[in-house]
Amino acid sequence: MRIAQVAPLYESVPPRLYGGTERVVSWLTDELVRRGHEVTLFASGDSRTHARLVSAWPRALRLDPAQPDPFALHTLELAQIFSRADDFDVVHCHVDYLAFPYGRLVATPVVHTLHGRLDLRPLIHVLTELRDVPLVSISDSQREPLAGLDLNWVATVHHGLPVAEVPAVTEAGRGGYLVFLGRMSAEKRPDLAIAVAKRVGLPLIMAAKVDRPDRDYFEREIRPQLGHPLIEYIGEVSDAEKWRLLGDALALLFPIDWPEPFGLAMIEALACGTPVVARPGGAVPEIIRDGEVGFLADTVDELVAAVKRVDLIDRARCRRWAEERFSVGVMADRYEAVYRKKAGQSGPAFPRSFR
Amino acid sequence: MRIAQVAPLYESVPPRLYGGTERVVSWLTDELVRRGHEVTLFASGDSRTHARLVSAWPRALRLDPAQPDPFALHTLELAQIFSRADDFDVVHCHVDYLAFPYGRLVATPVVHTLHGRLDLRPLIHVLTELRDVPLVSISDSQREPLAGLDLNWVATVHHGLPVAEVPAVTEAGRGGYLVFLGRMSAEKRPDLAIAVAKRVGLPLIMAAKVDRPDRDYFEREIRPQLGHPLIEYIGEVSDAEKWRLLGDALALLFPIDWPEPFGLAMIEALACGTPVVARPGGAVPEIIRDGEVGFLADTVDELVAAVKRVDLIDRARCRRWAEERFSVGVMADRYEAVYRKKAGQSGPAFPRSFR
């Protein structure tokens, strides 16, 4: 098929450091190319891909010192893709609401994977008004705030990663430490991760970015705790660093306190053979089976108890769990089914101008 | 004609207090209705209009305490208008770059009035990439940063207001004070207005909003000067208050220090019969003829000298100047010509999907 992948411009595809959505788009795009599809990737100009690359801007926006207006550049990206929509059999958008209006205006089927939390107004208002827009959720739990709205859900497709390319470490956590990975924001509860590590007496390595809106929180709540001998903060890491960091860890701590739409760090850990100790919010129970590839626990006491039992988890089982359920192959199979379904339909209503 | 007017959602149409773009859209829309056109206004739900109103959100966003995401709601607004574009003979957008991609995707002609400054990257990048988008500038000077880019300029249309509805005060400035009107931001130079008023020994009434990004500037540079007995700050004003305030003033001080794209306050003052003392940046020389309806002056010394001579200006002449050049009738004539030109053309290229 001729497939357009429309990525956000905030990070390159794949991201150089942190970046969930663009990382998943990268994995999916390269897998679709490998399967023989003709894929065009709309993404920042510093992206690396096996697809044809079309770029509205030369650099990823988050790390661009010029801080250009992201909405102007995403508007340009959408103009670039939709003014040539008939070059494609399907257009797959990952830019959330910004692309919603376009599917009504072109003959090519358009499908949108929603990557963020969906419990926020006015997004709910927008979705309710545009309930014909074909949507893919990244977990079943992500949809919950929208239950009863009669939206046009096409599928849930869990994220998947190229497990075969991840070096598996199936000996038990050679590094003897715990890991916190992702964003330093209140809803990710880095403070809880620190509390658990201190209580259990194990080193904690924190590899995370600090976004502008999270700086106050980080300086006030987290920075003062970084002096503790067990706690090490290393900022953002590259993919290669991340696989080593996760692979040598006893467990990933994922003590979130929000409706996590997916939680990429969990499947990255599992692919390395590393169990996950998580609080059961959002999509977490869809990804972690308690007692099998990690533990679900709520309070600090329960989290501490879970970490103490983490050597009961079979690391090879974690790796297999990722291969069977969260590999890029499984994800691409599901998206191919979505594309076939959309492209096989009689197509969206032509814009009324052309009837 | 069947005309769609697409307004920003930041302020109601017309705005309750400050708000340039939405005020102009209001004047234009009601005049087009008066002339017998079938006009649909896309704007916030608290707008008041003689046109048919379609609203993506019930309240103007700037004063909505919920602070909803403006880009999500403008996206919804654009979906609302463009999914029914064939209901209109022309679509007239006032939302800057956000609407640029849509004209290529519908058969109805779309024209965009640009209301802001155009010397900013990445807007220049976006315009360069989308140079087929039909554009209207609000002054000739507004286009200057884009000279040589071969964009699709359709016209310059100066703003106009319903002069007949403005109470004219053609006696010389009964209130005996100067006025500063608009935004408290560095580029508007409220500090210069204060310096001039103090030097010339006349009261200065400052009617202006303080935007979030301008708060630091206001607190640091302006607030400490408000204790002076000649300087009075009254915040934002309604239309009725504004006409009285301007009408009774000796002159409007407009000592700007940026490429002002138009400068609505100047024509509001002229409509009241009040001369304008302005620094000659941006569109100012297109609006104020030096020595005839006010003075152009640069330094504080020159501005002070100009204020001292302001009783030489014929206030009835100022009012006539506004009537002849900056009335809503003149503006509507010009936009009608733009609409006829666009609607009379063979139409934009059909999207390639439909060839």
Contacts between the chains, C-beta under 8 A, distances in Angstrom:
chain1	res1	chain2	res2	distance
A	56	B	129	7.6
A	57	B	122	6.9
A	57	B	125	7.5
A	66	B	121	7.3
A	68	B	121	6.6
A	68	B	122	4.3
A	68	B	125	8.0
A	69	B	120	7.9
A	69	B	122	6.0
A	69	B	123	7.3
A	71	B	71	5.5
A	71	B	97	7.8
A	71	B	98	7.1
A	72	B	97	5.1
A	72	B	122	5.3
A	72	B	123	5.8
A	72	B	125	8.0
A	72	B	126	5.1
A	73	B	122	5.7
A	73	B	125	7.7
A	73	B	126	7.1
A	75	B	97	5.4
A	75	B	98	5.9
A	75	B	100	6.1
A	75	B	101	6.3
A	75	B	126	6.7
A	76	B	100	7.8
A	76	B	122	8.0
A	76	B	125	7.4
A	76	B	126	4.7
A	76	B	129	5.6
A	76	B	130	6.9
A	78	B	101	5.3
A	79	B	100	6.1
A	79	B	101	3.5
A	79	B	104	7.2
A	79	B	129	7.5
A	79	B	130	5.7
A	80	B	129	7.6
A	82	B	101	6.1
A	82	B	104	7.7
A	82	B	105	6.2
A	83	B	101	7.0
A	83	B	104	4.6
A	83	B	105	7.2
A	83	B	351	7.2
A	83	B	352	7.8
A	84	B	352	6.6
A	85	B	351	7.2
A	85	B	352	7.9
A	85	B	353	6.0
A	86	B	351	7.2
A	86	B	352	4.9
A	86	B	353	3.6
A	87	B	352	7.9
A	97	B	71	7.8
A	97	B	72	5.1
A	97	B	75	5.3
A	97	B	76	8.0
A	98	B	71	7.1
A	98	B	75	5.9
A	100	B	75	6.1
A	100	B	76	7.8
A	100	B	79	6.1
A	101	B	75	6.3
A	101	B	78	5.3
A	101	B	79	3.5
A	101	B	82	6.1
A	101	B	83	7.0
A	101	B	102	7.7
A	102	B	101	7.7
A	102	B	105	7.2
A	104	B	79	7.1
A	104	B	82	7.6
A	104	B	83	4.6
A	105	B	82	6.2
A	105	B	83	7.2
A	105	B	102	7.2
A	105	B	105	4.1
A	105	B	106	6.4
A	105	B	351	7.6
A	106	B	105	6.5
A	106	B	351	6.5
A	106	B	353	5.8
A	107	B	353	4.3
A	107	B	354	7.1
A	108	B	353	6.7
A	120	B	69	7.9
A	121	B	66	7.3
A	121	B	68	6.5
A	122	B	57	6.9
A	122	B	68	4.3
A	122	B	69	6.0
A	122	B	72	5.3
A	122	B	73	5.7
A	122	B	76	8.0
A	123	B	69	7.3
A	123	B	72	5.8
A	125	B	57	7.4
A	125	B	68	8.0
A	125	B	72	8.0
A	125	B	73	7.7
A	125	B	76	7.4
A	126	B	72	5.1
A	126	B	73	7.1
A	126	B	75	6.7
A	126	B	76	4.7
A	129	B	56	7.5
A	129	B	76	5.6
A	129	B	79	7.5
A	129	B	80	7.5
A	130	B	76	6.9
A	130	B	79	5.6
A	350	B	354	7.8
A	351	B	83	7.4
A	351	B	85	7.2
A	351	B	86	7.2
A	351	B	105	7.5
A	351	B	106	6.4
A	351	B	107	8.0
A	352	B	83	8.0
A	352	B	84	6.7
A	352	B	85	7.9
A	352	B	86	4.8
A	352	B	87	7.9
A	353	B	85	6.1
A	353	B	86	3.8
A	353	B	106	5.8
A	353	B	107	4.1
A	353	B	108	6.6
A	354	B	107	7.0
A	354	B	350	7.8
A	354	B	354	5.4
